[in-house]
């Protein structure tokens, strides 16, 4: 066809289209072979006629030669000439309910198309060419962009429109939205993210009251609720800079996180309003702050930096026997920039690799509550298991507070009160 012929010479001239380039080449050949009608030139004109060239058909008709029916394009099987407009008309209603400014067309073609084009290039040593897929994407993308006043983005499009020209199937892939924020958590029964029922793996059973969840709410679900209402997204995913235990509070300025909204239909919203509505919905359980637009790159940075940050905890520690002031001072003196070796705790060994993690306890400041209880402010590396730093976890964490003073110790309550990082400055 004109498109596929012109594409073989696409790099030889600019300011025109492959279709015009191919049509011009055929017209030139038709004129050339029309100057002297012989058996050989008639064969060439009939070949051009089968390629749907009007000049060749007119010349054959005037000279009373048979005009052969147009044949399907050897390379694209007429998908460029016949299917493109139908595909565009099918795309338009598919994307009308989605809010976006940038897009990209992706095409899925049978491998036979590429093999035929490859064979042609090798046989005729064609090098100044564009690939069929590129032309189809450009052809469809150009018309869609023109009709909707949208821009093509090859790096990070808000919507990718994947098409199959032969079957007319269309698949839309929507870029996620990313919102940075910080959350505080005020109740001790709330996991950070969804927690599927272990028995049924989320399918629903008697044990979980057919909800598929071990815990009916999470920070993730409370944070996503209003965002999903606004964006009509498929789901929300909370990516935290680390995570606190389900029974720990998250206080202070909150934990940095990125909320990913998967497959959003609406992309523009007032983040201040979203923040306000989320806090109203999660009142008494969580609150969020510092909402701003984020990105997948920042999400990666946030996740990778979680264990490099310094965290401060408030722990209520109970001892098996009375603890003296001397022992309290021992704890404070010993845990000053103290290296800690932590083997994966027994309580999480079913879901964490069995490793020795090297952490640092920077300080422990103690306040007596009574003879068997103290409140400790513990500053340590991110990723440090603080409960085990207190108890020793059967010598899996060394040294521990229990080991240093020789008295069995247990963390009764734990709150995260500060996360030192630079994300709030971004």
N, C-alpha and C positions, 0 to 999 in steps of 0.2 A: 504494500500500500504506500501512498505518498509519505505517510509518517515514517515508516520503517526504512524506505529508500533514503529519504532526506536525512534520517538520523545517522546513516553511515558516513555522512560528510558534514556532520554538525559542527566540527571544529575548524572547518575551512573558511567559513564566513559568519558574520554576525549581522544583527539587524533584521533577521527574518526568522520564520519558524521552520521546523523540520517538515511540516506538511507543505508549505510553500516551496521549500528547497526541493523536496521530492517531486512535486508537481512540475516545477520548472525543468528539472532534469528529464522527466518523461516528455514534456512538450518539446524540448530541444531535440530529443531523439526522434520523436514523431515527425517533426519538420525535416530533420536530416534524412530520414528514410523515405519521406514523401517526394523528394526531389527526383528520384529515379526509381520507378516502380518495376521491380524484378521479382523473381520467385523468392530470392533471399530477403529482399526488403519487405515483401509481403509477410514472410514469416516473422520478421522483427515487429512489424506493425500489429500482427495478430497477437504477439506476446504482450505488446503494450496495451492492446485492447483487452486482453484477459486481466491486465493490471488496472483496468477501469480508466484508461486515458481517453478523454473525449476527442482530442485531435486525431489520434490514431483511428478511432472508430469512424470519425467523419471521412477520413481519407479512404478507408476501406469501403465505406458505403458509396462514395462518389465514384469509385473505380469498380463497383459491382463485385467486390470480394465479400466472402462470408465474414460476418462479425461474430466472433465467439463470445460466449457468456463470460462475465467477470468471474474470476476465481477468488477464493479466499486467500488472504495474505499468507505467504509461506511462513513468516515469522510470528505474527501476532494473531492470526486467525480472525482478523477484522475487529479485535477487541478495541483497538484505538479508534477505528472509524465508526463502529456501530454501537459499542457498549458504553462509551464514556458519558454521553449525555444522559442515558438511562440511569447510570450509576450516580451521577450528580443529582438527578431528581429523586433518587432514593435516599441519598445522604441527607439532603436538606430537612425533611421531616424528622429524621433520626436525631439530629443535633439541635433542633429548635428549642428544646426545653433545657439546654445546658448553657450556663453562663461562661464565656471564655473570650479571650482576646487573641490568643496564639494557638496555632494548630499545626499538625503535620500529617501528611498522607503516607500510609504504608500500603504496599501492594503485595499480594501473594499470588504468584503465577506458577503454573506447572513447570517442572524442570525441562520438559520438552521444548518450551519456548526458548529457554536459554541455550539449550543444545543446538537448536536450529540456527540461532543467531551466531553462536560460536563457530559452527561449521561454515556459515557464509563468510565470516570474517577471515577464517583460515584459508578458505579456497581462493578468495580474491584479495587476500593481503590487505584488508581494510583496517586502518589504524586511527583515522580521524573521526572517531565515533562516540556516541553517547549510548548508554545502555537502555534497553527497553523499559526496565523498571523505573529508571530515572525519569524518562519521558512521561510515562504514565502518571507518576506521582506529581510531576510538574504540571502536566496538562489538567488533571483533576484539581490539584491544589490551587492553581492559578484561577480557575473558574470559581471555585468555592470562595477564595479570598476576595475576588472581585464582587461576587454576589452579596457577601456578608460583611464586606469591609473589615476583614480579619487579616492578621499577619501570619506568614509561615515562620516557624521557629524550629531550626534543626537541632538545637541544643537542649532546650527544656520546654517543650510545648505543653500547654495546659490540657490539650486533648489530642490524642492520636487516633486517626480514623483509618482502621485497617480494612482494606477492601479486597475482594476476590472477584476480578472482572468476569470470569466465566460463570460463576454461580450467583453473582450479584449479592453475595453475603457481605454484611458490614458489621464490624466489631469496634466498639468505642472503648478506648482506654483513657481514663481521666487521671491527670496528675493530682496527687494528694495535696491538700492544704496543710501547712505547718504553722502552729501557733506556739510561741514561747511563753512561758509563765512560771510562776512559783505557786506551790500549794502548801497549805498548812492542814494538818489533820488533827481533829479534836476528840476522837473516840478510839477506844482500844480494841475494837472488833472489826476494823475496816482494812482489808488488804489493799495494796496499791493498785493491782490490776485484777481483772476477772480471775476467779478461782474455780475451775470446773470441778464438778463432783468426781472424786477419785474412783468411785465404784462404777459409775456409768460413763465416765469420760465425756461428760457434757451432753449425753443423749437424753437424759431424764430418767429417773427411777423413783421408787418409793422412798428411798433414803433421803433424796434431795427434794422430795415433794414434786417431782417431775419438772423441776426448773433447770436441771443440768448444772446447777451451781452449788458449791459447798457454802459459799457466803453470798447472800442475795444482793449485796452492794459492794462497790469498790470505789476508790478514788477515781479510777479511770471512768467508770460508768457515771459517776456524779459530774465529772468534768466534761464528758462528751455530750451530755443530754441536751443542753441548750444549743451547743454548736451543731448537732445533727438536726435539730429543729430548723435552724436557720439555713443550713447548707443542703439539706435533704441528702446528706451523705449516706454511704452504706454502713460505715461503722467508724468509731474513734479508737485510736491506739495511743495510750499514754507511754511515752518514753521518758523515764526518770533518770536523773543523775544519781544512780544508786537507788536503794529502797530500804525503808525501815521495816522492822518486824510488824506483823499484823497488830500486836498488842502494844506497840510503841506509838507515842504521839509524835507528830512533826510540828514543831513550834518555831519560834524565832522569826526570821524573814521568809521561811519556807524552803521547800526543796525545788530546785530548778527542774523543769520538765519541758518537753515539746509534745504538744497534742497533735497527732496526725489525724486528719479527717480523710478517710478513704472514699474515693469516687464521689466528690462533691458535685452537685448540680449547680449550686450557687457559690460564687467565689468572693463576692464583695460583701462586707459587713462591717459594722461599727464594733471594734474590739472592746471599747469601753462599755458599750451596752451589753455585749456578750459577757464580759467579766462581771458586770452588775447582776445580770440574770442568773449566771452560774452560781454566784454567791448566795443569791436568794434561794435557789433550788437546793443547794447543799448546806443551808444554814444549820449550824450546830454540829455539823459533821466535818465539812471542809470549807476553806475559802481559797480563792485564787487571786493573784495580783500580777502586775507588771506585764500584762498581755501585750504582745507585739507580733508582727509577722516574722516567721522564721524560715528555715530551709532544711533540705535533707542533709546538706553539708554540716550545718550547725548541729543537727541531731546527732550525726556521727561524732562530732567533736565532744558534745555533751556526754554521750555514752562512754567514750574512750577516756574522758577525763575524770570520771566518777571516783576511781580509786586513787587518783592523784590529789584530790582535794583533802582538806583538813576538816574534820567534823568534831563538834562539841556535843556531849551528851550529859543529861542529868539522870543519875541512876539512884534508885532507892535500894540499898543493899542490906540484907538481913544476914546475921551471923549465927552460927549454931550455939555459940557461947558468948558471954560478955566480952567486949573489946575495950581495951584500955586506951588512954590518950597516947601512950607510948606507941602502941600498935598503929594508931591512926597516923601518927607522925612518920612511922616507918613506911607506910603506904605512900604518903606524899613525897618523901625523900627518894624512895626507890624508883618511882615511876616519873622520872624526869628525863625525857628524850630516851626512853628505854626501848631497845629493840625487842620485838615480840615474835615468836614463832608459833603460828597457828595451823594445826592440822584441821582439815575440814571438820566442822562440828558434827557430832553424832546426829543432832536434830535435823540437819539438812543433807546428810550423807547420801540419802536416797535420790537427791536431785542435783548434787554438786560433785564434781570430780574430787577424788581423794588426793589433795595436794597439801604441801606445807607452804603457807603464805607468810611472807616476812613483812611485818608492820612495825610501826613505832607508836608508843604511848608517850605523848609529849608532856602531859601533866595530869595529875589527879588531885583535886582539891576537895577535902572532906569536911562535912559539918555533922556533928553528932545529933541524933534525934533522941535516942535513949541508949541504954547499955548494949543492946544487940542490933541497933539499926543506925545507919549513917546515910546521909545524902552525899553523893560524890559527883563532882563536875569533871568529866573525863574528856580530855582533848587528845585525839588520835588520828591516824591515817584513815581515809575513806576505805571501806571494805574490811575494816577491823571488826571482828565479832565481839562486841562489848560484853555481852552476857557471859561468854566464855573467858574473856579477859578477867572477869570477876571470879567465876567458879573454878576455872582450870579445865573443866570438861574432861575429868578423869585423865589429867596430864596431857591432853591433846593440845592445850594452849600453855606455853611456858615462856616466861614466868607469868603467874596470875596473882591476883590479890590474895586469894585463899592460900596459895603456896608461900607467898612472901611472909605472911604473918602466922601461918600454921593453924588457921582456923577455917573450918568449912564456911563458905560464903555463897550467897545466891542473890541474883538480881530479881527484886520483887516487881519493880516498875522501871521503865526506861522511856526517856523522852529525848528526841533530837532537838537541840536548842539553837544550833548554828551550823551552817554549811558555808565554809569559806571558799569562794570561787569568784571568777571574773565575768560570769555570764550576764549578770544583771547590768553590767556596764556596756554590753554590746549595743 
